[in-house]
Amino acid sequence: MGAPTFPDLLRSFARIGLLSFGGPAAQISVMHDELVTRRGWMSENQFLGALSFCMLLPGPEAMQLATYAGWRQRGVPGGLIAGLLFVLPGAAVILGLGYGYAIWGGVPLVQAAFLGVKAAVVAIVVQALLRIARKALATPGHWVVAGLAFVAMFALGVPFPAIIAAAALWGYWQSRNTPPAPAPVGTAVRPADTLRTALIWGALWAAPVLVAWGAGAAFLTDLALFFSKLAVVTFGGAYAVLAYMADTVVSAKGWITAAQMIDALGLAETTPGPLILVTEFVGLLAGWQAGGAGLALVAALLTLWVTFVPCFLWIFTGAPYVEAILARPRLKGALAGISAAVVGVILNLSLWFALHVVFGKLRESPVGPVPVWGTVSWTGLGLTVLAAVLLLWVRVPMGRVLALMAALAAAGHVLI
């Protein structure tokens, strides 16, 4: 079968982008159906190998898988078509939702509805925790790494990048005696071409950051530098990095509140595209609070740029080396170590969200943040338990749980 035409790519990846609800597992399933089953553009082994490669990279693996698939068919233009169509529909929706939230989020009825959204978010994160734990905790060592990661982040405040680096080193060391797979046979890649690709995309990534810095825009420079760093350490999916992002944007930077952070995730869960689009929402809210609607738009677009341009850098630089990279067991070991640590990190995130939904105040202690028991929200607790039952036991789809919890919380506000 010959390479697909650009109109074929546009149609297929537009369909994937518009149907990419439900997180990476659902998104990857949609891509598999379109690219392997329906179109035959990739074999089963090619698809799974590409997915393994994307899981080695920081950033949203589903978006990077789409970009790789487009690159494999029509080079860089095909990769751009696939990657952009995966991201832009959701980005447009997030932009509209963000402005709506900034304008009407302070209305009491809207605030009440978002209590239901927050409750659903706690259950959604717990669901992600259970799903990832089943895959990632394959050995006793992985369980230990997960436990240490949780304690390090929740009780000791160890930075997320340090936890990921330590887990990767442990996994790399654990795989030191595993023999490598046979070296793949393929077309040689010129180092000069790789360097040129890296420099081009690195310059595109840095350009708006340098413009903001040169213009003396301290807030935008700080925003761009933080989310650029986030793009480098986002291993294990968006849930893994959310606790680090929440701690920084809420506690360290003060750009948004804890309640707004949880609302941001709830709204991002309802849109197509990668969940890491939550960064765009956070950037918009931070910009709105720093300077109103105009700065909010610039901040949202800047955040979107520094979140996703690195994904194109990783894919276009590394795609020619996929087979060679996957033959190296130590890299797979490092990924396994990161995946185990991610379980502990997401457990920390689950607890952080739950405490902020169920209690009005928290206080710091030697073992991490603990609730002030007199500030318990019985409504928040009841909605959280109900959302967990519906999502984890009854298996109601995520979108319906979000809508139902919001409706119940709003109705309670009106009737009580």
C-alpha positions in Angstrom: 0.0 0.0 0.0 1.4 3.4 -1.0 1.6 6.4 1.3 -1.8 8.0 2.0 -2.5 11.4 0.4 -2.6 14.6 2.5 -6.4 14.7 2.2 -6.6 11.2 3.6 -4.4 12.2 6.5 -6.5 15.2 7.2 -9.7 13.2 7.2 -8.4 10.4 9.4 -6.6 12.6 12.0 -9.5 15.1 12.1 -11.7 12.1 13.0 -9.2 10.9 15.7 -8.9 14.4 17.1 -12.7 15.0 17.4 -13.2 11.5 19.0 -10.3 11.6 21.4 -12.3 11.8 24.6 -11.7 9.7 27.7 -7.9 9.9 28.3 -4.9 8.2 26.7 -6.3 4.6 26.8 -9.4 5.5 24.9 -7.5 7.8 22.5 -4.9 5.1 21.7 -7.8 2.7 21.1 -9.4 5.1 18.6 -6.0 5.5 16.8 -5.5 1.8 16.7 -8.9 1.3 15.1 -8.3 4.0 12.5 -4.6 3.4 11.7 -4.2 -0.4 12.0 -7.7 -1.9 11.6 -9.5 0.4 9.2 -6.6 2.0 7.1 -3.8 -0.5 7.4 -1.3 2.3 7.5 0.7 0.6 10.4 1.1 -3.0 11.4 0.3 -4.2 14.9 4.0 -4.5 15.7 4.7 -1.0 14.3 1.9 0.5 16.3 2.9 -1.2 19.6 6.6 -0.3 19.0 5.7 3.3 18.4 3.6 3.4 21.5 6.5 2.0 23.6 8.7 4.7 22.2 6.3 7.4 23.0 6.0 6.2 26.6 9.7 6.7 27.0 9.2 10.4 26.2 8.0 13.2 28.4 4.7 14.6 27.3 1.3 13.2 26.3 2.0 9.8 24.7 -1.3 9.7 22.7 -0.5 13.0 21.0 3.0 11.9 20.3 1.8 8.6 18.9 -0.4 10.4 16.5 2.5 12.7 15.5 4.7 9.7 14.9 2.0 7.9 12.9 1.7 11.0 10.7 5.4 11.3 10.3 5.7 7.7 9.3 3.3 8.2 6.5 4.3 11.6 5.1 7.3 12.9 7.0 7.3 16.2 9.0 4.2 17.6 7.2 2.3 14.5 8.0 3.4 14.6 11.6 2.4 18.2 11.9 -1.1 17.5 10.5 -1.6 14.5 12.8 -0.3 16.2 16.0 -2.1 19.5 15.4 -5.4 17.9 14.6 -5.1 15.8 17.8 -4.5 18.9 20.0 -6.4 21.9 18.4 -10.0 20.8 18.7 -9.6 20.4 22.5 -7.5 23.5 22.8 -10.3 25.6 21.1 -12.9 24.1 23.5 -10.6 24.7 26.5 -10.1 28.4 25.5 -13.9 28.9 25.4 -14.5 27.1 28.7 -11.7 29.0 30.3 -13.2 32.4 29.4 -16.6 31.2 30.5 -15.2 30.1 33.8 -13.3 33.3 34.3 -16.4 35.4 33.7 -19.1 33.3 35.4 -17.1 31.0 37.8 -17.8 33.3 40.7 -21.6 33.0 40.4 -22.9 31.0 43.5 -24.9 28.5 41.4 -21.8 27.9 39.2 -19.6 27.5 42.2 -22.1 25.0 43.6 -22.1 23.0 40.4 -18.3 22.9 40.4 -18.3 21.3 43.8 -19.9 18.3 42.1 -17.3 18.5 39.3 -14.5 18.4 42.0 -16.1 15.4 43.7 -16.1 13.6 40.3 -12.5 14.6 39.7 -11.4 12.8 42.9 -13.1 9.6 41.7 -11.6 10.0 38.2 -8.0 10.3 39.6 -8.5 7.3 41.9 -9.7 5.3 38.8 -6.5 6.4 36.9 -4.4 5.4 40.0 -5.9 1.9 40.0 -5.6 1.4 36.3 -1.9 2.5 36.2 -1.0 0.6 39.3 -2.2 -2.7 37.8 0.2 -2.2 34.9 3.1 -0.6 36.6 3.6 -2.5 39.8 4.9 -5.8 38.4 7.5 -6.6 41.1 8.0 -6.0 44.8 10.7 -3.5 43.9 8.1 -1.5 41.9 5.8 -1.4 45.0 8.6 -0.1 47.1 9.5 2.6 44.6 5.8 3.7 44.5 5.6 3.9 48.3 8.8 5.9 48.5 7.6 8.3 45.8 4.4 8.9 47.7 6.2 9.6 51.0 8.8 11.7 49.3 6.2 14.0 47.7 3.4 14.1 50.3 5.4 14.2 53.5 8.8 15.4 52.6 8.0 17.8 49.7 10.7 16.3 47.4 10.4 18.0 43.9 8.7 15.9 41.3 11.6 16.0 38.8 14.0 14.6 41.5 11.6 11.7 42.2 11.4 10.9 38.4 15.1 11.1 38.0 15.8 8.8 41.0 13.2 6.2 39.8 14.7 6.3 36.3 18.2 5.7 37.7 16.9 2.8 39.8 15.1 1.2 36.8 18.2 1.7 34.6 20.4 0.0 37.3 18.0 -2.9 37.8 18.2 -3.7 34.1 22.0 -3.6 33.8 22.4 -7.3 33.3 19.6 -7.7 30.7 21.1 -8.5 27.3 20.1 -6.1 24.5 17.9 -7.2 21.6 19.5 -7.7 18.2 20.4 -4.5 16.5 17.7 -3.5 14.0 18.6 -3.2 10.3 17.4 0.0 8.8 18.4 3.2 6.9 21.3 5.1 8.5 20.4 8.5 9.9 22.9 11.3 9.4 23.8 13.0 12.8 23.8 16.3 11.0 20.1 15.8 10.1 19.2 15.0 13.7 21.1 18.0 15.0 19.4 20.3 12.5 16.0 19.0 13.4 16.7 19.5 17.1 18.0 23.0 16.6 15.0 24.1 14.5 12.4 22.8 17.0 14.4 23.9 20.0 14.5 27.4 18.5 10.8 27.3 17.9 10.2 26.3 21.5 12.4 29.0 22.9 11.3 31.9 20.6 8.2 33.1 22.5 10.0 32.7 25.8 12.9 34.9 24.6 10.4 37.4 23.2 8.6 37.7 26.6 11.9 38.0 28.4 13.2 40.6 26.0 10.0 42.6 26.4 10.4 42.6 30.1 7.1 40.7 30.6 8.1 39.1 33.9 4.8 37.2 34.5 4.8 35.7 30.9 8.5 34.8 31.2 7.9 33.1 34.5 4.9 31.3 33.1 6.7 30.1 30.0 9.7 28.9 31.9 7.7 26.9 34.4 5.5 25.2 31.7 8.6 24.6 29.6 10.2 22.8 32.6 6.9 20.9 33.0 7.2 19.7 29.4 10.5 18.1 30.2 9.4 16.1 33.3 5.9 15.0 32.2 6.6 11.3 32.3 3.7 8.9 33.0 0.9 11.1 31.7 -0.8 14.2 32.9 -2.0 12.7 36.2 1.6 12.1 37.2 2.6 15.8 36.9 -0.6 17.4 38.2 0.4 17.3 41.8 3.7 19.1 41.0 1.9 21.6 38.8 -0.8 22.2 41.4 1.8 22.7 44.2 3.7 25.2 42.1 0.9 27.3 40.5 -1.2 27.3 43.8 1.3 27.4 46.6 4.6 28.6 45.2 3.4 31.0 42.5 -0.1 31.9 43.7 -1.4 32.2 40.2 -4.6 30.3 40.9 -6.4 28.7 43.9 -6.6 25.0 44.8 -10.3 25.1 44.0 -9.6 26.5 40.5 -6.9 23.9 39.9 -9.4 21.1 40.6 -12.0 22.8 38.4 -9.5 23.1 35.6 -8.9 19.3 35.6 -12.7 18.7 35.7 -13.2 20.8 32.6 -10.2 19.3 30.8 -11.7 15.8 31.4 -14.8 16.8 29.3 -12.9 17.9 26.2 -11.3 16.0 23.4 -7.5 15.8 23.1 -4.8 15.1 25.7 -5.5 15.8 29.4 -2.4 18.0 29.6 -4.5 20.7 27.9 -5.3 21.5 31.5 -2.1 23.6 31.3 -3.8 25.9 28.8 -6.7 26.4 31.2 -4.3 27.2 34.1 -2.3 29.6 32.0 -5.6 31.4 30.9 -6.8 31.7 34.5 -3.4 32.9 35.7 -3.3 35.5 32.9 -6.8 36.7 33.7 -6.0 37.2 37.4 -2.7 39.0 36.5 -4.1 41.4 33.8 -7.6 40.6 32.5 -8.9 39.1 29.3 -6.1 40.3 26.9 -3.3 38.9 29.1 -5.4 35.7 29.6 -5.4 35.0 25.9 -1.6 35.6 25.5 -0.9 33.5 28.6 -3.1 30.6 27.3 -1.5 30.6 23.8 2.0 30.8 25.3 1.3 28.0 27.7 -0.1 25.9 24.8 3.0 26.6 22.7 5.6 25.6 25.4 3.5 22.5 26.3 3.2 21.0 22.8 6.1 22.3 20.7 8.5 20.1 22.7 6.4 17.1 21.7 7.2 17.8 18.1 10.9 18.2 19.0 11.0 14.8 20.7 9.2 13.0 17.9 10.8 14.5 14.9 14.3 14.2 16.5 13.8 10.6 17.8 11.5 9.0 15.2 14.3 7.7 12.9 15.8 5.9 15.9 12.7 4.1 17.2 13.8 0.6 16.5 17.3 1.1 17.9 16.0 2.7 21.1 13.5 -0.1 21.8 16.3 -2.6 21.5 17.9 -1.2 24.6 16.6 -2.9 27.8 18.1 -0.3 30.2 15.8 2.4 28.7 12.9 0.1 29.2 14.0 -0.5 32.8 14.2 3.2 33.4 10.7 3.6 32.0 9.5 0.8 34.3 11.0 2.6 37.3 9.4 5.9 36.3 6.0 4.1 35.9 6.3 2.7 39.4 7.1 6.1 40.9 4.2 7.6 39.0 1.8 5.4 41.0 3.0 7.0 44.2 2.8 10.5 42.7 -0.8 9.9 41.6 -1.7 8.6 45.0 -0.4 11.9 46.4 -2.5 13.7 43.8 -5.6 11.7 44.8 -5.1 12.6 48.5 -4.4 16.3 47.7 -7.6 16.6 45.6 -9.7 14.7 48.2 -8.6 16.8 51.1 -9.3 20.0 49.3 -12.8 18.8 48.2 -13.9 17.4 51.6 -12.3 20.0 54.0 -12.4 23.7 54.0 -9.0 24.1 55.6 -5.7 22.2 55.9 -2.7 22.7 58.1 0.9 21.6 57.6 2.3 18.9 59.8 5.5 16.7 59.9 3.7 14.1 57.9 2.4 16.5 55.3 -0.9 18.5 55.0 -3.6 17.3 57.4 -7.3 18.4 57.5 -8.8 20.7 60.1 -11.6 18.4 61.1 -14.1 21.1 62.0 -14.1 22.3 58.4 -15.5 19.1 56.9 -17.9 19.6 54.0 -20.5 16.8 54.3 -21.9 17.8 50.9 -18.5 17.4 49.3 -17.9 14.1 51.1 -21.2 12.7 50.0 -20.8 13.7 46.4 -17.3 12.2 46.4 -18.5 8.9 47.7 -21.4 8.8 45.2 -19.1 9.7 42.3 -16.7 6.9 43.3 -19.5 4.4 43.5 -20.8 5.3 40.1 -17.5 5.4 38.4 -15.6 2.5 40.0 -18.4 0.1 40.9 -21.4 0.8 38.7 -19.0 1.7 35.8 -21.0 4.8 34.6 -19.0 6.6 31.9 -16.8 9.5 33.0 -18.7 12.2 31.2 -22.0 11.2 32.6 -20.6 11.1 36.2 -19.2 14.6 35.7 -22.5 16.0 34.4 -24.6 14.2 37.1 -22.4 15.4 40.0 -22.6 19.0 38.7 -26.3 18.8 38.3 -26.8 17.3 41.8 -24.6 19.9 43.4 -26.4 22.7 41.6 -29.9 21.3 42.5 -28.8 21.0 46.2 -27.8 24.7 46.1 -31.2 25.8 44.8 -33.3 23.5 47.0 -31.4 23.8 50.3 
